[in-house]
């Protein structure tokens, strides 16, 4: 006899109170516990069916709406609610900005517990849709089915899909017809690849059996109009590979860079794979204030080009450079921030752990005729030591843009030892940023804070903080 599920319960007429972490909203159950609910907006009044119960909270879904929030709008995407990409598409953009700014403020106050200045207003994105310059789509021969399709007795026909993973279901792919995140010809390219593959019986990947030919597609676009397409194949099939790639290049002659990977590994990451150029050149060029940055298949580049420019301007403004400063750019990536601020600095030293990124940074500096930037590769906590600083000079300003985990404690210790006049801390995770600010509070005062919305329709937010020596 099966175990009775005691986790499921329905709470009636629950008011949604707040927007929480990871794009879900927050309500309170009659017993005082928090309920996390997706696809609702603060202000909605709903009946909630719970599906998970923990000591301090429930997870549930809205099964009936009694009142709709004044901040609710109609999502424009047909895939909303199933695709996990744009969880806030049903919320007015002004409210999205409100909750993002609130999250940053809460993290810095609650986790950082440092004295804060008055926050500058979050910088919203001029584009709320079609703002991403990079999208990745997955193939599957067993697409995600709707409840109606599951209950149907009719033949479902072709089950091939090219789209996004269903949240928390690694082997289920939602077939995407139109995505509102990347400008055309992104949708046209993806839909043409799927149609051609179906027409020619090219095998879509099966993630459970690890079989099939077509695995993933990556499309990168830039403000200059250049386009990169990379198709990942699970196995080598020269005839069908060339059939698809030749068709794609003929159909979309505007593609600047057409590349492919043959990857038979269990996972589909390409960073340890050999990327092969098929047509065009192996990079595309982004431009910002006359500077050109090459982006290859493995490059990290901010995925919202327009907002990246705004983010870098805020960073440069916070640094307050006069032309006489030595600047260290920690976690420099491909050196975009370093080169962006270089014309207002005496010297910029960039450090990054990814060798390919440093090669890109050096090539970009040469392309841009920048002679006052130097780039070094290595683990930050190892490279950023006394000998390195003695060799390259003590920084007047440090710019740091670490990954989501924040800065390593050893890096913070080194910053505290050398005590530059200013630290500009750019972060994609204000919680770890707040933790690091608390560790630096003994010597540094936070004097400016400006959140930047890089990802409309999602809960993600960047934040820039200026710290000045006490």
Secondary structure, 3 states (H helix, E strand, C coil): CCCCCCCCCEEEEEEEEEECHHHCEEEECCCCCEEEECCCCCCCEEEEEEEEECCCEEEEEEEEEEECCCCECCCCCCCECCECCCCCCCECHHHHHHHHHHHHHHHHHHHHCCCCCCCEEEECCCCCCCCCCEEEEEEECCCCCCHHHHCCCCCCCCCCEEEEEECCEEEEEEECCCCCCCCCCHHHHHHHHHHHHHHCCCCECECCCCECCEEEEEEEECCCCCEEEEEEECCCCHHHHHHHHHHHHHHCCCCCEEEEEECCCCCCCCCCCCCEEEEECCCEEEEECCEEEEECCCCCCCCCHHHHHHHHHHHHHHHCCCCCCEEEEECCCCCHHHHHHHHHCCEEEEEECCHHHHHHHHHHHHHCCCCCEEEEECCHHHHCCHHHHHHHCCCCEEEECCCCCCCCHHHHHHHHHHCCCEEEEEECCHHHHHHHHHHHCCCEEEEEEEEECCCCCCCCCEEEEEEEEC
